Amino acid sequence: MYFFINSNLMFFFFILIFSTLISISSNSWMGCWIGLEINLLSFIPLISNSNNLLSSEASLKYFLTQSIASINFLFSILINLLFMKNFEINFLMSILINSSMLMKMGSAPFHFWFPNIVEGMTWLNCFILMTWQKITPMILMSYYINNNFMYFIMIFNSIIGAIGGINQTSLRKLMSFSSINNLSWMLSSIMISENLFLIYFMLYSFIISIMCFLFYMMNIYFINQLFIFNMNYMIKMFLLINFLSLGGLPPFLGFFPKWIIINFLMNNNLYIISFIFIMSSLITLFFYIRIIFSCILFNYIKLKWFNVFIKNNYFHLIMIFSMISTMGMIFSTLFFI
């Protein structure tokens, strides 16, 4: 828990939160850009660790890619201010702004940096990158969205997120491709309404937080560690529940926002996109189930020094959250319908 003890990192963490609030509450594009830059400069110290070469490399890669996206965003703003009267919507300009925002959050086809950077991070930083860092670009993109371009990006995201995760052995890379796949659902939700995006984002963040917390507590980074560890069978069940919820299997919490999005897509006659979304979800469920199936069936010789120790209060916390994830459809029926 070094992160919470270090006062410098806590300072950068608070700046990270406030910079997002600056961007989404700004009434000018330049204010949005300044918020994005503060966000970038506050997240880099959280990633970098002088004792770990991978995290130092990740922070440098993150800085370079985010800088390119910021330059692209600033360029498109300035071009619009100089040549467009009353900042009128232009097809090319909307694509430029949307592309820079997509690159900011690691969306396909600008996803090349995302899995590599996630690979060099701790689970807490992975959680921040996969959830909080997507808020600002998503909100800014919703101001100036290009529908036809977004349809293409949504399809691209769902296919790459599903296929990219099949052959992964690293859990961090697996979660990053899962994040890319979920990004397609988020983009479609923000095209429908911001309230729906908020519901989807909150439920997705909730499930991801349980996953990252479980992996952090057990110090697991690769799939083979799940096979070797003779974990408490209840922890294996919690992993199964949350993986299936993340994939969007019907009885679980993760299915509910996807169900609403599919409903809206079908009502707007976007049958091809709905079909691609559903098929990509099936592929993600396939590799989640494959991991959990092996994790539950494989059993190794139990060594005394190989025990996984989780404090009782954390264990109960994970159990409560997993139960919420299991009873997702009941809660959603009570609260949203």
PEFENBEL-V89986 format. One record per backbone hydrogen bond with DSSP energy under -0.5 kcal/mol. CO is the residue of the C=O (numbers start at 1). NH is the residue of the N-H. E is the energy in kcal/mol with one decimal. If there is no record, write none. Layout:
# PEFENBEL-V89986
co->CO nh->NH e->E
co->CO nh->NH e->E
This chain:
# PEFENBEL-V89986
co->1 nh->4 e->-0.8
co->1 nh->5 e->-0.9
co->2 nh->6 e->-2.1
co->6 nh->10 e->-1.6
co->7 nh->11 e->-2.0
co->8 nh->12 e->-2.1
co->9 nh->13 e->-2.1
co->10 nh->14 e->-2.1
co->11 nh->15 e->-2.0
co->12 nh->16 e->-2.1
co->13 nh->17 e->-1.6
co->14 nh->18 e->-2.5
co->15 nh->19 e->-2.7
co->16 nh->20 e->-1.2
co->17 nh->21 e->-1.7
co->18 nh->22 e->-2.3
co->19 nh->23 e->-2.2
co->20 nh->24 e->-2.4
co->21 nh->25 e->-1.3
co->22 nh->26 e->-0.6
co->23 nh->26 e->-0.8
co->28 nh->32 e->-1.7
co->29 nh->33 e->-2.2
co->30 nh->34 e->-2.4
co->31 nh->35 e->-2.2
co->32 nh->36 e->-2.1
co->33 nh->37 e->-2.1
co->34 nh->38 e->-2.4
co->35 nh->39 e->-2.1
co->36 nh->40 e->-2.2
co->37 nh->41 e->-2.4
co->38 nh->42 e->-1.5
co->39 nh->43 e->-1.5
co->40 nh->44 e->-1.6
co->41 nh->45 e->-0.5
co->42 nh->46 e->-0.5
co->43 nh->47 e->-1.5
co->44 nh->48 e->-2.6
co->49 nh->52 e->-1.7
co->51 nh->53 e->-0.5
co->52 nh->56 e->-1.6
co->53 nh->57 e->-2.3
co->54 nh->58 e->-2.3
co->55 nh->59 e->-2.3
co->56 nh->60 e->-1.8
co->57 nh->61 e->-2.5
co->58 nh->62 e->-2.6
co->59 nh->63 e->-2.1
co->60 nh->64 e->-2.2
co->61 nh->65 e->-2.4
co->62 nh->66 e->-2.4
co->63 nh->67 e->-2.0
co->64 nh->68 e->-2.0
co->65 nh->69 e->-2.1
co->66 nh->70 e->-2.4
co->67 nh->71 e->-2.6
co->68 nh->72 e->-2.2
co->69 nh->73 e->-2.2
co->70 nh->74 e->-2.8
co->71 nh->75 e->-2.6
co->72 nh->76 e->-2.1
co->73 nh->77 e->-2.0
co->74 nh->78 e->-2.5
co->75 nh->79 e->-2.5
co->76 nh->80 e->-1.9
co->77 nh->81 e->-2.4
co->78 nh->82 e->-2.3
co->79 nh->83 e->-2.6
co->80 nh->84 e->-1.9
co->84 nh->87 e->-0.9
co->85 nh->88 e->-1.2
co->90 nh->94 e->-2.6
co->91 nh->95 e->-1.7
co->92 nh->96 e->-2.1
co->93 nh->97 e->-2.6
co->94 nh->98 e->-2.6
co->95 nh->99 e->-2.6
co->96 nh->100 e->-2.0
co->97 nh->101 e->-1.9
co->98 nh->102 e->-2.4
co->99 nh->103 e->-2.3
co->100 nh->104 e->-1.6
co->101 nh->105 e->-1.5
co->102 nh->107 e->-2.8
co->103 nh->106 e->-0.8
co->107 nh->110 e->-2.0
co->111 nh->114 e->-1.1
co->111 nh->115 e->-0.7
co->113 nh->117 e->-2.1
co->114 nh->118 e->-2.3
co->115 nh->119 e->-1.7
co->116 nh->120 e->-0.6
co->117 nh->120 e->-1.1
co->118 nh->121 e->-1.7
co->122 nh->126 e->-2.2
co->123 nh->127 e->-2.2
co->124 nh->128 e->-2.0
co->125 nh->129 e->-2.6
co->126 nh->130 e->-2.5
co->127 nh->131 e->-1.2
co->128 nh->133 e->-2.3
co->131 nh->134 e->-1.7
co->132 nh->135 e->-1.5
co->132 nh->136 e->-0.6
co->134 nh->138 e->-1.7
co->135 nh->139 e->-2.4
co->136 nh->140 e->-2.6
co->137 nh->141 e->-2.3
co->138 nh->142 e->-1.4
co->139 nh->143 e->-0.7
co->140 nh->143 e->-0.8
co->140 nh->144 e->-0.5
co->141 nh->144 e->-1.0
co->142 nh->145 e->-0.5
co->145 nh->147 e->-0.6
co->146 nh->150 e->-2.4
co->147 nh->151 e->-2.1
co->148 nh->152 e->-1.4
co->149 nh->153 e->-2.0
co->150 nh->154 e->-3.0
co->151 nh->155 e->-2.0
co->152 nh->156 e->-2.2
co->153 nh->157 e->-2.8
co->154 nh->158 e->-2.2
co->155 nh->159 e->-2.1
co->156 nh->160 e->-2.5
co->157 nh->161 e->-2.7
co->158 nh->162 e->-1.4
co->159 nh->163 e->-2.8
co->160 nh->164 e->-2.7
co->161 nh->165 e->-0.6
co->163 nh->166 e->-1.0
co->163 nh->167 e->-0.5
co->165 nh->168 e->-0.9
co->169 nh->223 e->-2.7
co->170 nh->174 e->-2.1
co->171 nh->175 e->-2.4
co->172 nh->176 e->-1.7
co->173 nh->177 e->-2.3
co->174 nh->178 e->-2.0
co->175 nh->179 e->-1.9
co->176 nh->180 e->-1.9
co->177 nh->181 e->-2.2
co->178 nh->182 e->-2.4
co->179 nh->183 e->-1.5
co->180 nh->184 e->-0.8
co->181 nh->184 e->-0.8
co->181 nh->185 e->-0.8
co->182 nh->186 e->-2.1
co->183 nh->187 e->-2.6
co->184 nh->188 e->-1.8
co->185 nh->189 e->-2.2
co->186 nh->190 e->-2.2
co->187 nh->191 e->-1.3
co->188 nh->192 e->-1.1
co->189 nh->193 e->-2.6
co->193 nh->197 e->-1.7
co->194 nh->198 e->-2.1
co->195 nh->199 e->-2.2
co->196 nh->200 e->-2.8
co->197 nh->201 e->-3.1
co->198 nh->202 e->-2.3
co->199 nh->203 e->-2.2
co->200 nh->204 e->-2.6
co->201 nh->205 e->-2.5
co->202 nh->206 e->-2.0
co->203 nh->207 e->-2.1
co->204 nh->208 e->-2.7
co->205 nh->209 e->-2.3
co->206 nh->210 e->-1.5
co->207 nh->211 e->-2.1
co->208 nh->212 e->-2.9
co->209 nh->213 e->-2.1
co->210 nh->214 e->-2.5
co->211 nh->215 e->-2.5
co->212 nh->216 e->-2.3
co->213 nh->217 e->-2.5
co->214 nh->218 e->-1.8
co->215 nh->219 e->-0.7
co->215 nh->220 e->-2.2
co->221 nh->171 e->-2.1
co->221 nh->172 e->-0.8
co->222 nh->225 e->-0.8
co->222 nh->226 e->-0.7
co->223 nh->226 e->-1.2
co->223 nh->227 e->-1.0
co->224 nh->228 e->-2.1
co->225 nh->229 e->-2.2
co->229 nh->231 e->-1.7
co->232 nh->235 e->-0.9
co->232 nh->236 e->-1.5
co->233 nh->237 e->-1.8
co->234 nh->238 e->-2.3
co->235 nh->239 e->-2.3
co->236 nh->240 e->-2.2
co->237 nh->241 e->-2.6
co->238 nh->242 e->-2.5
co->239 nh->243 e->-2.6
co->240 nh->244 e->-2.3
co->241 nh->245 e->-2.0
co->242 nh->246 e->-2.2
co->243 nh->247 e->-1.9
co->244 nh->248 e->-1.0
co->244 nh->249 e->-2.1
co->249 nh->252 e->-1.8
co->251 nh->329 e->-1.2
co->252 nh->255 e->-1.2
co->252 nh->256 e->-0.6
co->253 nh->256 e->-0.8
co->253 nh->257 e->-0.6
co->254 nh->258 e->-0.7
co->255 nh->259 e->-2.4
co->256 nh->260 e->-1.7
co->257 nh->261 e->-2.1
co->258 nh->262 e->-2.6
co->259 nh->263 e->-2.0
co->260 nh->264 e->-2.2
co->261 nh->265 e->-2.6
co->262 nh->266 e->-2.5
co->263 nh->267 e->-1.9
co->264 nh->268 e->-1.6
co->265 nh->270 e->-2.9
co->266 nh->269 e->-1.4
co->269 nh->271 e->-1.1
co->270 nh->274 e->-1.9
co->271 nh->275 e->-2.4
co->272 nh->276 e->-2.5
co->273 nh->277 e->-2.6
co->274 nh->278 e->-2.4
co->275 nh->279 e->-2.5
co->276 nh->280 e->-2.4
co->277 nh->281 e->-2.0
co->278 nh->282 e->-1.7
co->279 nh->283 e->-1.7
co->280 nh->284 e->-2.3
co->281 nh->285 e->-2.3
co->282 nh->286 e->-1.9
co->283 nh->287 e->-1.9
co->284 nh->288 e->-1.8
co->285 nh->289 e->-2.7
co->286 nh->290 e->-2.1
co->287 nh->291 e->-1.5
co->288 nh->292 e->-2.4
co->289 nh->293 e->-3.0
co->290 nh->294 e->-1.8
co->291 nh->295 e->-2.4
co->292 nh->296 e->-2.4
co->293 nh->297 e->-2.2
co->294 nh->298 e->-2.7
co->301 nh->303 e->-0.6
co->303 nh->306 e->-1.4
co->304 nh->307 e->-1.0
co->307 nh->309 e->-0.6
co->308 nh->310 e->-0.6
co->311 nh->315 e->-2.4
co->312 nh->316 e->-2.4
co->313 nh->317 e->-1.7
co->314 nh->318 e->-2.7
co->315 nh->319 e->-2.2
co->316 nh->320 e->-2.3
co->317 nh->321 e->-2.3
co->318 nh->322 e->-2.5
co->319 nh->323 e->-1.9
co->320 nh->324 e->-1.9
co->321 nh->325 e->-2.1
co->322 nh->326 e->-2.0
co->323 nh->327 e->-2.4
co->325 nh->253 e->-2.2
co->325 nh->328 e->-0.9
co->327 nh->331 e->-2.1
co->328 nh->332 e->-2.7
co->329 nh->333 e->-1.9
co->330 nh->334 e->-1.9
co->331 nh->335 e->-2.7
co->332 nh->336 e->-2.2
co->332 nh->337 e->-0.8
co->333 nh->337 e->-0.5
